[in-house]
């Protein structure tokens, strides 16, 4: 295994490529890159464990992709697809058939909101929850590292247990987040696969040399009986998944179980959740237990179907008195959301927690922020005499009044020494790509780990982007927005009046502005509250006219090379000379196919940057502290 920075989509595609013969796809946000990535690897000469490139076929729609993956599996191919949201909805009819025929297909889903009252391209669990009756096993990953590891578990389990698996991870928060992870090499995967089962599956495939009947019509005399005959496959599957997890754990050193508990051994309050929020709960529980006298914990559910009722009961500490179950979905008209109803049933049936109060709530729809402050609010709510049940968190519900108020800001001190950065930019200026490059340069440096996450306006190109970058000496697992940045960059001058970008910067932090303004014009251009924050927080304030440099170098509107260079220079995370050398090497690789002139223009922008960067001493600027500084026309 080697350390490398990847996003969740690439992590899943890495495993899918290794252990699939064919992928039939139709691109959809936020997993559109998965098929392209797999095709590119094949063209570059990568081979799967069967000695061939993954055959990626783009269909006319997700319905066609599902039909083709069904047909490929029926013909004996290890088949896969990548999808989300409405695309997954189009696959549901074929999913029932794939599961009914016990085909070991794997779907990789970057969960996304469904179009209900409005379309949303952002993430939650509405799409996968609509599939829970299809007969697919469902396996949830909570981080980029887990996405790679559990993608392998999904394929191993499907082969061993003859059931299809829907492997899902949070859209955007995991699918597009970049983390430094341990990449499992293909030859390490090979001995984990039950090749006898693979050969048996291929021998039982449809073949004109030994024809058989499939997909018949059945009448009431036998349909029910045959439907129940599949029970033994589902009864056996949780143990098969755990065995696959044990194999991967032995290889990687990372422990995985169907259900994992993290927190105080004598916890009285526990939150049960799936996906990226599980790590937020665990981080907050550790903070509350160590510094605030709480006894809390979190349960991460990895296997959702078949639901691991026994394992859930065994994972909970016997001391628990209050449980909150969080669902990232909404099922209108139901008593509770799906995970909560499964938990209530499981704990009732096991008989061990009859006196434990269980409440359920919704969070994070359409990528709504979910952070430690909200986790603490839930822990506090569940002990109230009459807690909200059901509840929502992260919004202010002044209509049905289900929301839990978040009245306290919780800063958990993400891994000590972690350097945190927020960059405000406009789509198509190169900032997102530039942040990815910086994350790759620093995150692949020995001893350093990176996490990069990106928020977009739905307009994408031309809309705003917010890039968040964490760099640490240990793996970064904080799956929520940065609240205490060491470095904030404003890459579009007009944003100084659009975003309150200095509310999340630490005292003494670095603020970098891309603008054409001279120091004497700052009082009239910057709003009074921004000037006040710069003064009171004693920020190091820098300005650079990156747009002018980009124009001179023929790169306009892309300012990423300039702003990347500024970040490498001011952050001091790695020696500047090493960082610039790595940046120039990376841009040479990136733009080589466009010709030497493009490469040289980018290098010229890098070389012009530091001389153009100016630190601004606000104490020397006339009118800086004047709240009524007049606006002067350009």
C-alpha positions as CSV (number, residue, x, y, z in Angstrom):
1,X,0.0,0.0,0.0
2,X,1.1,3.5,-0.7
3,X,0.0,6.9,0.7
4,X,-1.8,9.0,-1.9
5,X,-4.3,11.8,-2.0
6,X,-7.6,10.8,-3.7
7,X,-11.2,11.8,-3.7
8,X,-14.0,9.4,-2.8
9,X,-15.0,8.7,-6.4
10,X,-11.4,7.8,-7.4
11,X,-11.1,5.6,-4.3
12,X,-14.2,3.6,-5.3
13,X,-13.2,3.5,-9.0
14,X,-9.8,2.1,-8.0
15,X,-11.4,-1.0,-6.6
16,X,-14.2,-1.3,-9.2
17,X,-11.6,-1.3,-11.9
18,X,-9.6,-4.1,-10.2
19,X,-12.5,-6.5,-9.7
20,X,-14.9,-5.8,-12.6
21,X,-15.0,-7.0,-16.2
22,X,-17.5,-4.3,-17.3
23,X,-19.0,-1.1,-16.1
24,X,-22.1,0.3,-17.9
25,X,-22.7,3.9,-16.9
26,X,-24.4,7.2,-17.6
27,X,-22.7,10.2,-16.1
28,X,-24.5,12.1,-13.3
29,X,-23.3,14.6,-10.7
30,X,-21.5,14.0,-8.3
31,X,-20.0,10.7,-9.6
32,X,-19.7,11.6,-13.3
33,X,-15.9,11.3,-13.2
34,X,-15.8,7.7,-12.2
35,X,-16.4,6.2,-15.6
36,X,-14.1,8.7,-17.3
37,X,-11.4,7.9,-14.7
38,X,-11.7,4.2,-15.4
39,X,-11.6,4.7,-19.1
40,X,-8.5,6.8,-18.8
41,X,-6.7,4.2,-16.7
42,X,-7.5,1.6,-19.3
43,X,-6.0,3.8,-22.1
44,X,-2.9,4.3,-19.9
45,X,-2.4,0.5,-19.7
46,X,-3.8,-0.4,-16.3
47,X,-5.1,-3.9,-16.1
48,X,-7.6,-5.4,-13.7
49,X,-7.1,-8.7,-11.8
50,X,-8.4,-10.6,-14.8
51,X,-5.6,-9.2,-16.9
52,X,-7.6,-6.8,-19.0
53,X,-8.8,-3.1,-18.8
54,X,-12.2,-2.5,-17.4
55,X,-14.6,-2.2,-20.3
56,X,-16.6,1.0,-19.7
57,X,-19.7,1.5,-21.8
58,X,-21.7,4.7,-21.7
59,X,-25.4,4.1,-22.3
60,X,-28.2,6.4,-23.4
61,X,-29.6,6.7,-19.9
62,X,-29.3,5.2,-16.4
63,X,-32.2,2.9,-17.3
64,X,-30.0,1.5,-20.2
65,X,-27.0,1.3,-17.9
66,X,-29.0,-0.8,-15.4
67,X,-30.3,-3.1,-18.1
68,X,-26.9,-3.5,-19.5
69,X,-25.3,-4.3,-16.2
70,X,-28.0,-6.8,-15.6
71,X,-27.3,-8.4,-19.0
72,X,-23.6,-8.4,-18.4
73,X,-23.9,-10.2,-15.1
74,X,-26.4,-12.7,-16.5
75,X,-23.7,-13.5,-19.1
76,X,-21.1,-14.2,-16.4
77,X,-19.3,-10.8,-16.2
78,X,-18.3,-9.2,-12.9
79,X,-20.4,-6.1,-13.6
80,X,-20.6,-2.7,-11.9
81,X,-22.1,0.8,-12.4
82,X,-21.7,4.2,-10.8
83,X,-24.7,6.5,-10.2
84,X,-26.8,8.7,-7.9
85,X,-30.1,10.5,-7.4
86,X,-32.6,10.3,-10.2
87,X,-30.2,8.1,-12.1
88,X,-30.5,5.5,-9.4
89,X,-34.3,5.8,-9.5
90,X,-34.2,4.8,-13.1
91,X,-32.3,1.7,-12.2
92,X,-34.8,0.4,-9.5
93,X,-36.8,-1.9,-11.8
94,X,-33.7,-3.7,-12.9
95,X,-32.4,-3.8,-9.3
96,X,-35.3,-6.0,-8.3
97,X,-34.4,-8.4,-11.2
98,X,-30.7,-8.4,-10.4
99,X,-31.4,-9.2,-6.7
100,X,-34.1,-11.8,-7.5
101,X,-31.6,-13.6,-9.8
102,X,-28.9,-13.5,-7.1
103,X,-26.3,-11.8,-9.3
104,X,-23.1,-10.5,-7.6
105,X,-23.4,-7.0,-9.1
106,X,-21.9,-4.0,-7.3
107,X,-23.4,-0.5,-7.6
108,X,-21.2,2.5,-6.3
109,X,-23.5,5.4,-5.4
110,X,-22.4,8.9,-4.4
111,X,-25.7,9.7,-2.5
112,X,-27.6,12.7,-3.7
113,X,-30.9,14.5,-3.1
114,X,-33.9,13.6,-5.2
115,X,-35.9,16.1,-7.1
116,X,-39.0,16.7,-5.1
117,X,-40.3,20.3,-4.7
118,X,-37.0,21.3,-6.4
119,X,-34.0,19.8,-8.0
120,X,-30.8,19.7,-5.9
121,X,-27.4,18.4,-7.0
122,X,-26.2,18.1,-3.4
123,X,-25.9,15.2,-1.1
124,X,-28.2,13.2,1.3
125,X,-29.5,9.6,1.5
126,X,-32.9,10.0,-0.2
127,X,-31.8,8.1,-3.3
128,X,-30.4,5.0,-1.6
129,X,-33.3,4.9,0.9
130,X,-35.7,4.6,-2.0
131,X,-33.9,1.3,-2.9
132,X,-34.0,-0.5,0.4
133,X,-36.8,-2.9,-0.7
134,X,-35.0,-4.0,-3.9
135,X,-33.2,-6.9,-2.4
136,X,-29.7,-5.3,-2.7
137,X,-27.4,-5.5,0.2
138,X,-26.5,-1.9,1.3
139,X,-23.1,-0.9,2.7
140,X,-22.2,2.6,3.9
141,X,-18.8,4.3,3.9
142,X,-18.1,7.3,6.0
143,X,-14.8,8.6,4.6
144,X,-12.5,8.4,1.5
145,X,-10.4,5.7,3.2
146,X,-13.5,3.7,4.1
147,X,-14.8,4.2,0.5
148,X,-11.8,2.3,-0.8
149,X,-11.8,-0.3,1.8
150,X,-15.5,-1.0,1.8
151,X,-15.6,-1.0,-2.0
152,X,-13.4,-4.0,-1.7
153,X,-15.6,-5.5,1.0
154,X,-18.6,-5.0,-1.3
155,X,-17.1,-6.9,-4.2
156,X,-15.7,-9.7,-2.0
157,X,-19.1,-10.1,-0.3
158,X,-21.1,-10.1,-3.5
159,X,-18.9,-12.9,-5.0
160,X,-19.0,-14.9,-1.8
161,X,-22.7,-14.5,-1.0
162,X,-24.2,-14.3,-4.4
163,X,-26.1,-11.1,-3.7
164,X,-25.8,-7.7,-5.3
165,X,-24.4,-4.9,-3.2
166,X,-25.2,-1.2,-3.2
167,X,-22.1,0.5,-1.8
168,X,-22.9,4.1,-1.0
169,X,-21.0,7.2,0.3
170,X,-22.1,10.8,0.8
171,X,-22.3,12.9,-2.4
172,X,-19.8,15.8,-2.3
173,X,-18.8,15.4,1.4
174,X,-17.1,12.0,0.5
175,X,-17.4,11.6,-3.2
176,X,-15.5,14.9,-4.0
177,X,-13.5,15.3,-0.8
178,X,-9.8,14.6,-1.3
179,X,-8.0,12.9,1.6
180,X,-4.5,11.4,2.0
181,X,-5.2,7.7,2.3
182,X,-3.5,4.3,2.0
183,X,-4.1,2.9,-1.5
184,X,-4.5,-0.9,-1.7
185,X,-2.5,-2.2,-4.5
186,X,-4.1,-4.8,-6.9
187,X,-1.8,-7.7,-6.1
188,X,-2.7,-7.3,-2.4
189,X,-6.3,-7.7,-3.4
190,X,-5.8,-10.9,-5.4
191,X,-5.5,-13.4,-2.6
192,X,-8.6,-12.0,-0.9
193,X,-10.9,-13.0,-3.8
194,X,-12.6,-16.4,-3.8
195,X,-11.7,-17.3,-7.4
196,X,-13.5,-20.6,-7.1
197,X,-16.7,-18.7,-6.5
198,X,-15.9,-16.4,-9.4
199,X,-15.5,-19.4,-11.7
200,X,-18.6,-21.0,-10.4
201,X,-20.6,-17.8,-11.1
202,X,-19.2,-17.8,-14.7
203,X,-20.0,-21.4,-15.3
204,X,-23.7,-20.8,-14.3
205,X,-24.0,-17.8,-16.6
206,X,-26.3,-17.8,-19.7
207,X,-24.6,-19.6,-22.6
208,X,-26.0,-20.9,-25.9
209,X,-23.8,-24.0,-25.4
210,X,-25.9,-25.0,-22.4
211,X,-29.2,-23.1,-22.5
212,X,-31.5,-22.8,-19.5
213,X,-34.7,-20.9,-18.6
214,X,-34.7,-17.7,-16.7
215,X,-37.2,-14.9,-16.0
216,X,-40.2,-17.1,-16.3
217,X,-43.8,-16.0,-15.3
218,X,-45.1,-17.7,-12.2
219,X,-48.6,-18.1,-10.8
220,X,-49.9,-18.1,-7.2
221,X,-49.1,-21.8,-6.7
222,X,-45.3,-21.2,-6.6
223,X,-44.4,-17.5,-6.7
224,X,-44.6,-17.0,-2.9
225,X,-42.6,-20.1,-2.1
226,X,-39.8,-19.2,-4.6
227,X,-39.7,-15.7,-3.2
228,X,-39.1,-17.0,0.3
229,X,-36.5,-19.4,-0.9
230,X,-34.0,-16.6,-1.1
231,X,-34.1,-16.0,2.6
232,X,-31.1,-18.2,3.3
233,X,-28.9,-15.9,1.2
234,X,-29.9,-12.9,3.2
235,X,-29.7,-14.7,6.5
236,X,-26.1,-15.7,5.7
237,X,-25.0,-12.4,4.3
238,X,-24.1,-10.4,7.4
239,X,-21.6,-13.0,8.4
240,X,-20.2,-13.0,4.9
241,X,-19.7,-9.3,5.0
242,X,-18.0,-9.5,8.3
243,X,-15.6,-12.1,7.0
244,X,-14.8,-9.8,4.1
245,X,-14.2,-7.0,6.5
246,X,-11.9,-9.2,8.6
247,X,-9.9,-10.0,5.4
248,X,-9.5,-6.3,4.6
249,X,-8.7,-5.4,8.2
250,X,-5.9,-8.1,8.2
251,X,-4.5,-6.5,5.1
252,X,-4.8,-2.9,6.0
253,X,-4.6,-2.8,9.8
254,X,-7.9,-0.9,9.9
255,X,-10.7,-2.5,11.9
256,X,-14.2,-2.8,10.4
257,X,-17.4,-4.2,11.7
258,X,-21.0,-4.2,10.6
259,X,-21.7,-1.8,13.4
260,X,-19.0,0.0,15.3
261,X,-19.3,1.9,18.6
262,X,-17.0,4.8,19.6
263,X,-17.2,6.6,22.9
264,X,-17.3,6.2,26.6
265,X,-17.7,2.6,27.9
266,X,-20.3,3.8,30.4
267,X,-22.1,6.2,28.0
268,X,-25.7,7.2,28.9
269,X,-26.3,9.0,25.6
270,X,-25.6,7.6,22.1
271,X,-26.2,8.8,18.6
272,X,-26.7,6.2,15.8
273,X,-26.0,7.3,12.3
274,X,-24.6,6.3,8.8
275,X,-22.2,8.0,6.5
276,X,-19.8,10.9,6.9
277,X,-21.7,12.3,9.9
278,X,-20.6,9.3,12.0
279,X,-17.1,10.7,12.2
280,X,-18.4,14.1,13.2
281,X,-20.4,12.4,16.1
282,X,-17.3,10.4,17.2
283,X,-15.0,13.5,17.2
284,X,-17.6,15.5,19.2
285,X,-18.2,12.6,21.7
286,X,-14.4,12.4,22.4
287,X,-14.3,16.2,23.0
288,X,-17.4,16.2,25.3
289,X,-16.2,13.2,27.2
290,X,-12.7,14.4,27.8
291,X,-13.3,18.1,28.6
292,X,-16.9,18.5,29.6
293,X,-17.8,15.6,31.8
294,X,-20.2,14.0,29.4
295,X,-20.7,10.2,28.9
296,X,-21.5,10.0,25.2
297,X,-20.8,7.8,22.2
298,X,-21.7,7.2,18.6
299,X,-22.7,4.1,16.7
300,X,-21.7,3.9,13.0
301,X,-23.9,1.6,11.0
302,X,-22.0,0.2,8.0
303,X,-24.2,-2.6,6.8
304,X,-27.7,-1.3,6.4
305,X,-29.3,-4.2,4.5
306,X,-29.6,-6.9,5.7
307,X,-30.0,-4.9,8.9
308,X,-27.6,-6.1,11.6
309,X,-30.0,-6.1,14.5
310,X,-28.0,-8.5,16.7
311,X,-24.7,-6.7,16.1
312,X,-26.4,-3.3,16.9
313,X,-27.6,-4.6,20.3
314,X,-24.2,-6.0,21.1
315,X,-22.4,-2.8,20.1
316,X,-24.3,-0.5,22.4
317,X,-23.0,0.0,25.9
318,X,-25.4,-1.5,28.5
319,X,-25.4,1.8,30.4
320,X,-27.2,3.7,27.6
321,X,-30.4,5.5,28.6
322,X,-31.0,7.8,25.7
323,X,-30.5,7.2,22.0
324,X,-31.0,9.6,19.1
325,X,-31.1,8.1,15.5
326,X,-30.1,10.4,12.7
327,X,-31.4,10.0,9.1
328,X,-30.1,12.0,6.2
329,X,-33.4,11.6,4.4
330,X,-37.1,12.5,4.6
331,X,-40.0,10.0,4.2
332,X,-43.1,12.2,4.3
333,X,-45.9,10.7,6.4
334,X,-43.9,8.1,8.2
335,X,-43.7,7.9,12.0
336,X,-39.9,8.0,11.7
337,X,-37.3,7.9,8.9
338,X,-36.0,4.4,7.8
339,X,-32.9,4.0,10.0
340,X,-34.7,5.1,13.1
341,X,-37.5,2.6,12.5
342,X,-35.0,-0.2,12.0
343,X,-33.2,0.7,15.2
344,X,-36.5,0.8,17.2
345,X,-37.5,-2.6,15.9
346,X,-34.1,-4.1,16.5
347,X,-33.8,-2.9,20.1
348,X,-37.4,-3.9,20.9
349,X,-36.8,-7.4,19.6
350,X,-33.5,-7.9,21.4
351,X,-35.2,-7.0,24.7
352,X,-32.1,-5.4,26.3
353,X,-33.0,-1.8,26.0
354,X,-36.7,-1.7,26.8
355,X,-36.2,1.3,29.2
356,X,-34.0,3.3,26.8
357,X,-35.6,6.4,25.3
358,X,-35.2,6.5,21.5
359,X,-35.8,9.7,19.5
360,X,-35.2,10.2,15.7
361,X,-34.4,13.2,13.6
362,X,-33.4,14.5,10.2
363,X,-30.2,16.3,9.3
364,X,-28.0,17.3,6.4
365,X,-30.6,17.2,3.5
366,X,-29.0,18.6,0.3
367,X,-25.6,18.8,2.0
368,X,-26.8,21.1,4.8
369,X,-24.0,21.5,7.2
370,X,-23.7,19.1,10.1
371,X,-21.1,20.0,12.7
372,X,-20.0,19.4,16.3
373,X,-22.2,22.2,17.6
374,X,-25.2,20.4,16.3
375,X,-24.1,17.1,17.7
376,X,-23.8,18.6,21.2
377,X,-27.3,20.1,20.8
378,X,-28.7,16.6,20.1
379,X,-26.9,15.1,23.1
380,X,-28.4,17.8,25.3
381,X,-31.9,17.5,23.7
382,X,-32.3,13.8,24.3
383,X,-32.1,14.2,28.1
384,X,-34.8,16.8,28.3
385,X,-38.0,15.8,30.0
386,X,-40.0,16.1,26.7
387,X,-37.5,16.1,23.8
388,X,-38.5,16.9,20.3
389,X,-39.4,13.6,18.5
390,X,-39.1,13.6,15.6
391,X,-36.7,16.5,15.3
392,X,-34.6,18.4,12.7
393,X,-31.2,19.9,13.2
394,X,-29.3,22.5,11.2
395,X,-32.3,24.6,10.2
396,X,-34.7,26.9,11.9
397,X,-38.1,25.4,11.5
398,X,-40.6,28.2,12.3
399,X,-43.5,26.3,10.6
400,X,-43.8,22.9,12.3
401,X,-41.3,23.8,15.0
402,X,-39.4,20.5,14.9
403,X,-35.9,22.0,14.9
404,X,-33.5,21.7,17.8
405,X,-31.9,25.2,18.5
406,X,-28.1,25.3,18.3
407,X,-27.1,27.8,20.9
408,X,-23.5,27.0,21.6
409,X,-20.5,26.9,19.3
410,X,-18.4,23.8,19.8
411,X,-14.8,23.7,18.6
412,X,-13.4,20.2,19.1
413,X,-9.8,21.2,18.3
414,X,-9.4,19.1,15.1
415,X,-6.1,17.2,15.2
416,X,-3.6,19.5,17.0
417,X,-1.4,21.3,14.5
418,X,-3.8,21.1,11.6
419,X,-3.5,24.0,9.3
420,X,-6.9,25.1,8.0
421,X,-7.6,27.2,4.9
422,X,-10.8,28.7,3.3
423,X,-10.7,30.1,-0.3
424,X,-13.6,32.1,-1.7
425,X,-13.6,32.2,-5.5
426,X,-15.7,32.2,-8.7
427,X,-16.3,29.2,-10.9
428,X,-13.9,28.9,-13.8
429,X,-11.1,31.0,-12.2
430,X,-9.1,27.8,-11.5
431,X,-9.2,27.9,-7.7
432,X,-10.8,24.5,-7.2
433,X,-8.3,22.8,-9.5
434,X,-5.5,24.9,-7.9
435,X,-6.6,23.8,-4.4
436,X,-6.5,20.2,-5.6
437,X,-3.0,20.6,-6.9
438,X,-1.8,22.1,-3.6
439,X,-3.5,19.3,-1.7
440,X,-1.7,16.8,-3.9
441,X,1.7,18.5,-3.5
442,X,1.4,18.8,0.3
443,X,-0.7,15.7,0.9
444,X,1.7,13.4,-0.8
445,X,4.6,14.9,1.2
446,X,6.0,12.4,3.7
447,X,4.7,13.1,7.2
448,X,1.8,15.3,6.0
449,X,-1.9,14.5,5.4
450,X,-4.4,16.7,3.5
451,X,-8.1,17.0,3.2
452,X,-9.7,19.2,0.6
453,X,-13.4,19.9,0.3
454,X,-15.3,22.1,-2.2
455,X,-18.7,23.8,-2.0
456,X,-20.3,25.1,-5.2
457,X,-23.1,27.3,-6.3
458,X,-25.4,25.1,-8.4
459,X,-24.5,27.4,-11.3
460,X,-21.0,25.9,-11.2
461,X,-19.1,27.9,-13.9
462,X,-19.7,31.5,-13.0
463,X,-21.2,30.8,-9.6
464,X,-19.2,31.0,-6.4
465,X,-16.9,28.3,-5.1
466,X,-15.6,27.8,-1.5
467,X,-12.6,25.6,-1.2
468,X,-11.6,24.3,2.2
469,X,-8.2,22.7,2.8
470,X,-6.9,21.0,6.0
471,X,-3.2,19.9,6.4
472,X,-2.1,17.9,9.4
473,X,0.5,15.6,10.8
474,X,-2.1,12.9,11.3
475,X,-5.0,11.7,9.0
476,X,-7.6,14.4,8.8
477,X,-11.1,13.0,9.5
478,X,-13.2,16.1,10.3
479,X,-16.1,15.8,7.9
480,X,-17.6,19.3,8.4
481,X,-16.9,22.9,7.4
482,X,-13.8,24.8,8.8
483,X,-14.7,27.1,11.7
484,X,-11.3,28.4,12.7
485,X,-9.1,29.1,9.6
486,X,-5.4,29.9,9.7
487,X,-5.6,31.3,6.2
488,X,-8.5,32.9,4.2
489,X,-8.2,33.9,0.6
490,X,-10.7,36.1,-1.3
491,X,-10.0,35.4,-5.0
492,X,-12.7,37.8,-6.3
493,X,-12.6,41.4,-5.1
494,X,-16.4,41.9,-5.2
495,X,-16.9,39.1,-2.7
496,X,-15.7,41.3,0.2
497,X,-19.3,42.6,0.3
498,X,-21.0,39.2,-0.5
499,X,-19.5,36.9,2.2
500,X,-18.7,37.4,5.8
501,X,-15.4,35.6,5.2
502,X,-13.5,36.7,8.3
503,X,-16.0,35.4,10.8
504,X,-14.2,32.0,10.6
505,X,-10.6,33.1,10.7
506,X,-8.4,32.7,13.8
507,X,-6.8,35.7,15.5
508,X,-3.4,36.3,14.0
509,X,-4.4,34.5,10.8
510,X,-3.5,35.4,7.2
511,X,-6.0,37.1,4.9
512,X,-5.1,37.4,1.2
513,X,-7.1,39.5,-1.2
514,X,-7.0,39.5,-5.0
515,X,-7.8,43.0,-6.0
516,X,-6.5,45.9,-8.1
517,X,-6.8,48.3,-5.1
518,X,-3.9,50.2,-3.6
519,X,-3.6,50.4,0.2
520,X,-5.1,54.0,0.3
521,X,-8.3,52.8,-1.4
522,X,-8.9,49.9,1.0
523,X,-11.0,51.9,3.5
524,X,-13.6,52.8,0.8
525,X,-13.5,49.3,-0.8
526,X,-13.7,47.1,2.2
527,X,-16.8,47.1,4.4
528,X,-16.4,48.4,7.9
529,X,-17.0,45.1,9.6
530,X,-14.2,43.5,7.5
531,X,-11.8,46.3,8.4
532,X,-12.8,45.9,12.0
533,X,-12.1,42.2,11.9
534,X,-8.7,42.7,10.4
535,X,-7.8,45.1,13.1
536,X,-9.3,43.4,16.1
537,X,-8.1,39.9,15.1
538,X,-4.6,41.3,14.3
539,X,-4.7,39.6,10.9
540,X,-1.7,39.6,8.5
541,X,-3.3,41.2,5.5
542,X,-1.9,40.8,2.0
543,X,-3.1,42.0,-1.4
544,X,-2.1,40.9,-4.9
545,X,-3.6,41.8,-8.3
546,X,-3.7,38.2,-9.6
547,X,-6.0,39.2,-12.5
548,X,-3.4,41.5,-13.9
549,X,-0.7,38.9,-13.7
550,X,-3.0,36.3,-15.4
551,X,-3.8,38.9,-18.2
552,X,-0.2,39.7,-18.8
553,X,0.6,35.9,-19.0
554,X,-2.3,35.2,-21.3
555,X,-4.1,33.1,-18.7
556,X,-7.1,35.2,-17.9
557,X,-9.5,34.5,-16.2
558,X,-7.5,31.7,-14.5
559,X,-5.6,33.0,-11.5
560,X,-4.9,29.7,-9.8
561,X,-1.2,29.6,-10.5
562,X,-0.8,33.0,-8.8
563,X,-2.9,32.2,-5.8
564,X,-1.4,28.7,-5.4
565,X,2.1,30.3,-5.3
566,X,0.9,32.8,-2.7
567,X,-0.5,30.0,-0.5
568,X,2.7,28.0,-0.7
569,X,4.8,31.1,0.2
570,X,2.7,32.4,3.1
571,X,1.6,29.1,4.7
572,X,5.1,27.8,5.2
573,X,3.8,24.2,5.3
574,X,6.6,23.0,3.2
575,X,9.8,24.8,2.1
576,X,8.8,27.3,-0.5
577,X,11.5,26.3,-3.1
578,X,10.3,22.7,-2.9
579,X,6.7,23.7,-3.2
580,X,7.3,25.8,-6.3
581,X,9.4,23.2,-7.9
582,X,6.6,20.6,-7.3
583,X,4.0,23.1,-8.6
584,X,6.0,23.7,-11.8
585,X,6.5,20.0,-12.4
586,X,2.8,19.4,-11.9
587,X,1.7,22.1,-14.2
588,X,4.1,20.8,-16.9
589,X,2.4,17.4,-16.6
590,X,-1.0,19.0,-16.7
591,X,-0.6,21.3,-19.7
592,X,2.0,19.4,-21.7
593,X,-0.6,18.2,-24.1
594,X,-1.6,21.8,-24.8
595,X,1.9,22.7,-25.9
596,X,5.0,24.3,-24.5
597,X,3.7,27.8,-24.8
598,X,0.9,27.1,-22.3
599,X,3.4,25.6,-19.9
600,X,5.7,28.6,-20.2
601,X,2.9,31.1,-19.6
602,X,1.9,29.3,-16.4
603,X,5.5,29.2,-15.2
604,X,5.8,32.9,-16.0
605,X,2.8,33.6,-13.7
606,X,4.4,31.6,-10.9
607,X,7.6,33.6,-11.3
608,X,5.9,37.0,-11.2
609,X,3.8,36.3,-8.1
610,X,6.0,37.0,-5.1
611,X,7.2,40.3,-6.3
612,X,3.6,41.4,-6.8
613,X,2.4,40.3,-3.3
614,X,2.2,43.2,-0.9
615,X,1.6,43.1,2.9
616,X,-0.6,45.9,4.0
617,X,0.0,47.7,7.3
618,X,-3.5,48.9,8.2
619,X,-2.2,51.3,10.9
620,X,-0.6,53.4,8.2
621,X,-3.7,53.8,6.1
622,X,-5.7,57.0,6.5
623,X,-9.4,56.5,7.3
624,X,-9.0,52.7,7.9
625,X,-11.0,52.8,11.1
626,X,-13.7,55.2,9.8
627,X,-17.0,53.3,9.7
628,X,-18.4,55.8,7.2
629,X,-15.5,55.7,4.7
630,X,-17.0,57.1,1.5
631,X,-17.3,54.9,-1.6
632,X,-15.5,56.5,-4.6
633,X,-16.4,55.5,-8.1
634,X,-13.9,53.5,-10.1
